[in-house]
Amino acid sequence: MEGWEWQEDPAEYSAGGYHPVQMGDMFNGRYQVVQKLGCGYFSTVWLCQDMVKKRRVAVKVAKGGESFAEAAQDEVSLLQCVLAGLQFLHKNCRIIHADIKPENILLQVDEESLQKLLHDTAAWSQSINLGLKRPGILANQLDHCNIMKMRVKIADLGSACWTYKPLSKEIQTQPYRALEVLLGLDYCTPADIWSTACLIMLLVLLNSWEEFLLKLLSLGNSHQNSSADKALALTGNVSAEAAAQLYFSGLEAQEREAGGGGYKMVLVVNMGLAMGVGKIAAQVGHAAVGLYQLIQEKSTEREMICQWDECGAKKVVVQGSNAAHLMDLQALALSLELPTYLVQDAGRTQVSAGSYTVLAIIGEEEIVNKVTGKLKLLN
């Protein structure tokens, strides 16, 4: 699965194209460039140091030209409206929306603009059914609308709950699900902000979405748009070929699951440290995120994460005896070619610096069970 990263054309670093950026450059006298994060058709994204608030931020630099500048302004305006709506829900209504995603962010347009949007959408759908590649239709749909005058509405409160009385432990559509929800911990209004941040990442990554979607659908998946969308999102929307490879490998994973297989992540807690409940929860979170990030850095193992996700992202927390036990389990897991991540605590609270707190292991259930199958569940 090599070659997923989009590479912009150096020739586009010119008037009307990408803005040339160097490490150490300063934006707006405040944001100093640290390194490049990525790019898309409309922009590049840079990791910067906020010299005022002393924190790291991501800065999106749009291409030159009036149309790109307007698109960037529209994007910021829409996001501001979403955040304003969430602030009203959280502060005034004391409501957690619990399902922020693109489908639940609606734009109110006038009748003339609506008819044009419907016409263009029908043309786009017909082009897919006929196997035609007509990129640009969806991207240009809103050109006939004044986005700055649109009203933005947050829709579908079917999963919403009170801030003081959560109704369910499992909320949010999975790609937009907050970390605390994934770990089964208590959640509140920041869960909505996490989902909104995921929306922002989509805006960063989906610049070439339509072109890649049409290419992917042309490879034989025209009857399952949602699967095509998901494959593109998981591969960063940078290559139809990579998305197709991921999609078909996902089908193989589903076939294996139907045959009794499956994937899971097991988190082994060092019970010899006598950590408190909160400390254990934090360390389990470190282990899960650490293992996930480790796999994302290795292109040869990314498929495993996708297959794990397809199987429901199953996670099990079990008890380990002590540090030596965790190290023995890690050695066994590595001998079976299972990815692992062993957390060493910084020593700020409860345990000594360098203490091994939690071991994370992921892989096919049958193989993982050879390592952790006899361990007791944490209760």
N, C-alpha and C positions, 0 to 999 in steps of 0.2 A: 504493500500500500504506500510505496514511496511517491514523492512528487505531488503532494496535495497542495503545497503552498503556492498561492497565486504570485506570479512575478510580473510586475508592470513593465511596459515597454520604456526603456530609458529615453527614447525619442520623445515621449510624451511629457518629459520634464521641460516644458516650453510654454510660451504664452498661450493661455487658454487650456493648458494641461495641468499636470501635477506641479505643485509648488516645491522647489528644491529645498530640502531641509538637511541640516548637518547636526551631528551630535554637539551639544553645547549651545545651540541656537536658543534664543529667548523669544517666546511669544508674549505679546502684550506687556512686556516688561515684568512678567511674573512667572511664566511657565518655561522652565529650562528643559530642553530635550535630552533625554537619557538614552533611549534606543527606540528603534522602530518595532511596532507591534504587528503591523500588517497593512494591507491595502485592498482596494476594490476598484471598480470601474470609475466611481465618482470621487474617490478620496484616498488618502493615506492616513494611518492612525499611529500616534507616537506616544510612548511612555514618557511622561514629563514630571519634573519635580516642581510642585507648587511652592515657590519661594516665600509666599506670605503665610500659608497655613501649614507649611512644613510637612507635606504629604505627597504621595505619588498619585498622579491622575492620568487618564487617557485623553489625548487631544486629537480630534478628528480634523484634518486639514483638507478642505474640499478643493477640487480642481478650479482653475481660474475660469473666467467667463461668467456672464450675467446669469445664464440658466443654472449653472452649478451653485452660484451664490444664493439664488432664490430657493433652490431645492434645500440647501443647508439651513436657510432661515425658516423655511416651512417645517423642516424636521424638528428644529429646536422649539418652534411655536407649538407643534402638536404635543411634544413631550411635556412642555410646560403646562398645557391644558390637562394632560393626564395626571400630572403630579398635583395640580390644583384640585382636581376632582377627588383624588385620593386623600388630600389633606382635609377636604370637607367631610368625606366619609369617616375618616379616622377621628378628627377632632370634634366635629359637630354632631355626627350621628353615632359615633362610637361603634363603627362597623368595620370589620375586616372583609374585604371583597373575596379573597381566597381563590380567585381564578383569573388573574390578570393575564391576558394573552391577546394576540392580534385580533382574533375573532370577536373579542368583547370590547374592542375600541371602535366606536362608530363615528362616522363623519356625516353631518347633516348638510346637504347641498340643496340648491334650488331645483325646481322642476326641469328646467332646460338642461342643466348640467347632469341631472340624474338620467334623463333620456339618452344623453350622449354616452354616459358611462355604461348604460345597459346595452347600447348598440355596439360599443367597442368590446365589451365583455363577450357578447354573442359572437362577434367576429373572431375573437381570440380562441374561444372554445371550438368554433368550426375549423379554425386552422389546425388545431390539435387533432381533431377527428379525421381530417383529410391528410394528416401526416406532413403538413406544411410547416416550415420554420419561419415564423413572422415575428421576430423579436421587436420589442419597442411598443407594441400595442398597449400592454398593461402599464408600462412605464410612462406612457404619454396620456393615459386616461384622465389624470387630474389637471392636465394642461388647460382644459377648458373651464376649470373651476378656480375661483379665487380662494386658495387654501387659507389665507390669512383671515378671511371673513367666515370661514366654516365654524360650526359649533361642534365640539368634540364631546361625545357622551360615553361614559363607562356603562356597559350593559351587562345583563345577566347576573343577578344577585342570587341565583339559585343555590350557590355554594357558600354564600356569605354567612357570617356569624357575628355575634357581639364581641367586642374587645374583652369584655369581662366574663364571657361565657362561650368559649370555643365549643363547637358542636361535634367535631370529628377530629381524630388524630391525623387522618390522611386527607389533605386538601391539595388543591392546585393541580393543573395538568403537568405531567411529569417533566417535560423539558424546561418548565418555568418554576419548578418546585424548589423552595428554599431549603438550605442545608439542615436547619433545625427540624423541619418537617420530615426530611429524608431519614434523619436519625431518631425520629419518634419522640422528640423533645417538645416542651411547651413552646408555643409560638404566639405572636401578636402582630401588630401592624407592620413591623419591618419585613414580614413575609411578603406583603404586597410590593414593597419597595424592591425586594430581590427580583420578583417577577418583572417589574418595570425595568430593572437593569438588564434583564434578559432581552426585553424588547429593544432596548438601546443597542445591545450587541447584534440583534438581528438587523437593525438599520445600518450598522457598520458593515455587516457581512453580506447582506442580500442585494448589493448593488447590481450584480449580474445574475440575479435569481432567475429571471424569465428566460434568458438565453440558455442557461444551463438546464432549466426544467424542460424546455422544449427538446433539447438534445437528449436528455435522459428518457423522456417519453417516447422519442423516436427509436430508442433501443428496444422497445417491446413492452413497455410498462404503461401504456396509455390508458388502461382501465383502472389504474390504482394511483391517482394523483397524490393521495395522502402519503403513500409509501415513497413516492418520488420526492415529495417535499421533505420527508423525514431524512431520507438518505442524503439529500443535498445539505440539510442543516447539520447533520452529524459529521460531514466531511468539510464543513466550513464554507460551502457554496462556492468552491473554487474550481471544480472540475466535474463535468458530467460523467467522464469515464471513471473517476474515483468513486463517485456516488453510485454508479451502476455496479461496480465491483462490490461495494459495500452492500447494496441492496440484494444482490444475488447470493452473497455469502450469508446474509441474514436469512434468506429462504432456506439455506442449508442448515442453519442453526435451528430454525423452526422445525425442520424435518427431524433433526436429532432430538429436539425436545419432545416432539410427538412420539418418538420412539423410546422415551423414558429417560432422556438425558437432561441437561440443564446446567446452569452456572450459578454459583453463589460466592459471596464474600463472607469469610469467617474472621471475626475479631477476637483474639485471645487476650484476656485481661490478666495481668500479673497480680494475683490475689495476695501474694506475699508482702505487698507494699501497704496493704490496709488503707487504700485510698477511699475518700468519701465519694458519695454518689455523684456530686457535681464534677469532681475531679475525674472520675471514671468516664463520665459522659464527654468531657472535654478531650480526654486522651483517645477515646474511641473515635471522636470526630477527627482528630489529628491523623489517626491511622488510616481512616477511610479516605480522607482527602489526599493524604500523602501517597497512598497506593494508587489512587486514581490519577494523580498528577504524574507519578512515575511512569505509569503505563502510557499516558498521553505523549510522553517524551520519546517513547519507543514505538516507531511506526509499525514494527512487526507484531506488536501486541495490542494495537488499538482495536483490532477486530474483536478481541476477547471482551473488551468493555461494551462494544455494541451488542454482542451476543448476550452478555450478562443483562444489559438493559432490556433486550427483547424477551428475556426470561423473567422479567419483573424486578430486576435489580435486587435480588434476594440477599439479605444480610442477617447473620447469626452472630450473637455475642456469647462467648463461652469462657470458662474459667481455666487459667493456667496456674501452676503451682508457684513458680518463682522465675527469676530472670534466666537461670540455667535451663529451665523447662522451655521458655519461649525461644531461646537460642537453639535448642535441640529440635523444636518443631520447625523453626525456620530452615535449619539445615536439611531436614527431611523434605520439606516443601520444595526447596531449591533442587534437591536431587531428583524430584519428580517434575522439574521444569515449571513450577508454579510461581508466578510473581508474588513477591512479599514486600512488606514494609514494616520495619521495627522502629517504634517511637522511642526516642531518648529524651527524657524530660529536661527542661532547662533548670529545674531546681528552685523555681520561685515560690512554690507553695507545696506543702505536705511531704514531698519526697526530695531526696538528694539529687543534685545535678548529675546528669548522665544515667539516671535510673531507667531501665527498660520497663515501659509501662504497658504497652499494647502491641501485639503482633497482628498484622492484617495479611490475609491470604486470599487469593481469588483464583477461580478456575472451574473446570467441570466438577460437578458435585461428586461424582464417583471417585475422582482422583483426590479432591480436597478431603473427602471423608477418610481417606487412608491416613491423613495427617491429624485431623481433629475429630473424627467420628466418635471417639470414645470419651470426649471431654464433656463435662457437665455444663448445662446452660447457666448463664448468669441470671440470678433472680434477686 
